[in-house]
Amino acid sequence: MIKNIKISDLSFQLYALITALSICAAVAFQNFLFFLIPAILIITYWTILDFRSVYYLLWCCIPFSLEIELPGGFATNLPNEPLMVGFLLVSILLLAANPHKILKSRFLKHPITLFLGLHLGWMFICVLHSEAPITSIKFFLAKLWYVATFYFMSGWILKQKVDLLKLSWIVFVPLSIAVVLTLIRHVPSGFAFEQSNYVMQPYFRNHVDYACLLALFTPFIFWMRQESRVGSTKRYFLTLFFFIFLIGIQFSYTRTAYVAIVVAIGYYWIVHYKLTKYIVLMGLIGLVWLIGFLQTRNKYLDFAPNYEHAVSHTRFENLIEATYKLEDISTMERVYRWVAGSFMVQKHLYFGFGPGNFYTFYKPFTLTRFRTYVSDNTEKSGIHCYYLMTTVDNGVLGGILFLGLCVLGLVKGETIYHQTTDRVRKRMVMTVLLSFVIILILIIINDLIESDKVGPFFFMNLAVLVNVDILNQQQGVE
């Protein structure tokens, strides 16, 4: 009997048996994770056959990925994070199968890749000196599968305009559905400000994740529109959704997203007139001056909030007024944590507290004078400034390396833009640069690089810049 059964039949029967056992285990142990086993087997088999299509599937899942709490206090994003872990393994297998080709590739030797490697290498050293090693190891591993998936795999796959355009459409369709659904759910309240943090759930944790993803993706919609034929239905469709995305951002009531969009418009002209180096230099000088100003005679204490006045607001216009008066609770809670973070940096100047350790250790470094009504931090959220978080976690050198990576992306990106003679690729470079600068603005007051809504675009944008630079070099561009 067995001799007459084909291998495919045996495989199907084995898979059916595993599925049945998984269902039984899920019911018996009352744990839904057993339901994932059949799906993991299918995805694994699919990845072996064609990992590129699974890569695109991962991007398609980003708008609707869910944050799930697991037993033991762990949390993950499904289905994205397991797929990222899988792509970390795929990256290792690709390296093992093509060591000479990959190690000698221009992509691996590119300055952006080397700087990213320095950033990761120093982070690993800080893991070894961590105040809470288990947390730091988990954070570092998460960083590795983000980089492996969205930087190295993007570098492997997104080599031509058609590849990035395909990815853009794959993200655009589900994200457009998410925007439309969110706006529809917001209509009954008259787009009320107090509902803006809930209408996008459960696919987005809050209005910030939602608005940030919309903001960083708007340059891609504009680019997709440019690549569509003038007068075509597709072009009109994309024009419509470009404005729908802007409406979505407007009714998210996320101030950082507003600022990021405006900065991106200005940055287009900065790149066009080759001003990036000067703007970056002015920004760094301004940052050094600000730090010195706040530390002189403890000037930062003058910005401590009035505990009774720093409250939440139910009307957006009141929130805007409270922001510039330093009476908005979310803004002042950030200041509360930033002050603690500055003391933490001084405590561990060289290696920091270890990746991912801000929340564990920041409370003793806070000042009561900056305390707000939400300083208990029951959500266990972070410092809300990725640049400062990196410095707290990895020491001053770690902060400088990450900031250096961002600056290199901007400066090198501008150079690549002006070296690119092909108009189609030139528009593609501008698109990823605008998306990249939007992310850099967003992370000033948010911790988003390890967020599966924003982080993928940070690394993918850099990978596309590197690939275009390599393509320019291959075509003889000096």
C-alpha positions, -999 to +999 in steps of 0.1 A: +000+000+000+027+025+010+046+018-023+016+030-043+013+063-024+032+092-040+055+113-019+032+143-023+003+123-009+025+113+021+034+150+026-002+160+025-012+133+050+017+142+073+007+179+072-030+170+079-019+149+109+003+178+122-026+202+118-050+179+136-025+174+165-020+212+167-057+218+170-060+192+197-030+206+216-044+241+213-077+230+228-061+207+255-037+234+267-059+263+259-030+280+241-037+295+206+000+293+197-004+257+187-026+269+159+005+286+144+024+254+137+006+245+104+010+281+092+047+281+101+052+248+081+035+263+051+055+295+052+088+276+057+080+254+026+070+285+006+102+303+017+124+274+005+106+275-029+106+313-034+118+336-005+113+367-026+075+363-027+076+357+011+096+389+015+068+408-004+042+390+018+059+404+049+056+440+035+020+433+027+013+423+063+029+455+079-003+476+080-024+449+096+002+432+119-010+427+154+009+431+187+002+400+207+010+394+244+025+359+250+028+339+282+057+348+303+055+385+297+067+384+261+052+402+232+055+399+195+040+412+163+021+386+142+027+376+115+057+399+110+082+391+137+083+353+131+088+361+094+117+384+103+133+357+123+129+334+093+146+360+070+175+362+095+180+325+089+176+329+051+203+357+052+226+333+070+219+305+045+225+329+016+258+339+031+268+303+037+259+294+001+275+324-016+303+335+008+328+348-018+301+366-038+285+383-008+316+392+011+332+408-020+300+426-030+299+463-034+268+464-012+287+450+018+317+473+012+295+504+008+301+532+035+265+530+047+267+493+052+301+497+070+286+524+092+256+502+100+280+474+109+299+497+133+266+506+149+257+469+154+292+460+165+293+486+192+258+476+203+270+441+207+299+453+229+274+472+250+253+440+254+284+424+270+285+453+295+247+455+300+231+461+334+204+436+324+219+412+299+188+392+292+168+422+281+198+435+260+203+402+243+166+401+233+168+437+220+200+430+201+185+399+184+154+419+174+178+445+159+196+417+140+164+404+123+152+439+114+186+446+098+188+412+081+153+414+067+149+451+058+184+461+050+203+431+036+173+413+021+161+446+006+196+451-008+194+416-023+159+420-038+152+457-045+178+464-072+156+481-099+128+506-101+103+478-109+112+460-076+106+491-054+075+500-074+061+464-068+069+467-031+052+502-030+020+488-045+021+458-021+022+481+009-002+507-006-032+484-011-035+471+026-025+505+040-052+522+019-078+498+033-066+506+068-068+543+062-103+541+047-115+518+076-101+541+102-117+572+086-151+554+084-149+544+121-140+580+130-170+595+111-197+588+138-179+609+164-174+637+139-137+630+137-135+639+174-100+644+189-107+622+219-114+592+196-083+596+175-063+572+196-087+543+193-103+542+158-072+526+142-070+498+167-062+469+169-039+471+138-021+501+152-012+505+188-021+542+188-026+572+166+012+578+166+020+545+149-008+551+125+001+587+115+038+579+113+033+551+088+010+573+067+035+601+068+066+582+058+046+564+030+032+596+013+064+601-008+059+566-022+023+574-032+035+606-049+062+587-067+038+559-078+016+587-092+046+601-111+053+567-126+018+564-139+007+576-173-007+611-174-045+610-177-047+573-168-072+560-143-043+548-121-029+583-119-063+598-108-067+569-083-033+576-067-040+614-067-072+607-048-055+584-023-026+608-018-051+633-004-070+606+015-037+598+033-032+635+041-067+636+055-059+605+076-028+622+089-049+654+097-075+634+117-048+614+135-040+647+154-004+637+155+017+669+157+050+652+148+036+638+116+024+673+106+059+687+112+076+658+094+055+663+062+063+700+062+100+693+068+100+668+039+086+694+015+114+718+025+140+690+023+131+684-013+145+719-021+175+714+003+185+683-017+178+701-050+201+730-041+228+707-025+224+722+010+222+691+031+258+694+045+252+729+056+218+722+072+232+691+090+262+712+103+238+740+115+216+713+132+246+698+150+259+732+161+224+740+173+222+707+193+255+714+210+245+749+218+211+737+232+228+711+255+253+737+267+225+763+273+204+738+293+233+727+315+245+762+323+235+770+358+209+742+356+189+762+331+168+731+323+151+734+356+133+766+343+113+743+320+099+721+347+061+719+343+034+731+367+021+698+380-015+711+382-015+726+347+002+697+328-029+677+319-045+659+289-067+678+266-099+668+248-098+695+221-070+696+196-068+734+196-063+733+234-035+707+229-017+730+204-019+759+228-007+737+257+022+724+237+039+758+232+030+768+268+047+736+280+015+724+297+006+694+275+010+662+295+025+641+267+051+667+259+061+673+295+061+636+303+087+633+275+108+660+291+105+641+325+121+611+308+146+631+288+159+646+320+162+612+335+179+600+303+205+628+305+215+617+340+217+581+329+241+590+301+263+608+327+262+577+349+273+553+322+291+574+297+310+548+277+288+516+274+254+528+286+230+507+305+227+481+277+203+479+247+166+480+257+173+489+294+159+525+297+126+515+313+143+491+338+166+517+353+153+552+346+131+558+377+159+565+402+173+592+378+140+612+375+134+645+391+102+650+410+101+686+398+094+673+362+068+647+373+034+646+356+001+627+362+012+598+340+047+594+353+038+560+368+042+547+333+019+518+336+023+512+298+061+506+304+069+529+274+103+542+266+121+575+266+103+588+234+135+600+217+153+574+197+186+594+195+187+598+233+175+562+239+205+550+218+229+571+238+214+558+271+216+522+259+249+523+242+268+552+257+280+584+240+298+566+212+267+545+205+247+576+202+273+592+179+274+561+157+236+560+152+235+598+145+264+593+121+245+566+102+215+590+099+237+619+087+256+597+063+223+585+048+212+621+042+246+634+029+253+604+007+217+603-004+220+638-018+252+629-036+236+599-051+206+620-062+228+644-081+250+617-096+220+598-110+214+608-146+184+585-152+153+605-144+133+575-133+160+565-107+165+601-097+128+603-087+132+570-068+162+583-049+143+614-039+113+593-028+134+572-003+153+603+008+120+621+017+107+590+035+140+587+053+140+623+065+104+620+077+115+590+098+144+610+113+120+638+123+095+613+138+121+596+160+131+629+177+101+624+200+093+587+194+110+553+197+102+538+164+131+521+147+122+487+164+085+493+155+073+470+127+053+500+113+083+523+108+116+505+113+113+484+080+113+517+060+143+531+078+165+502+067+149+496+033+154+533+024+191+530+031+194+498+012+178+513-019+202+543-017+231+519-016+218+499-046+213+530-067+248+542-058+262+508-069+242+510-101+256+545-108+291+533-103+286+503-126+275+527-153+306+547-150+294+576-128+322+592-109 
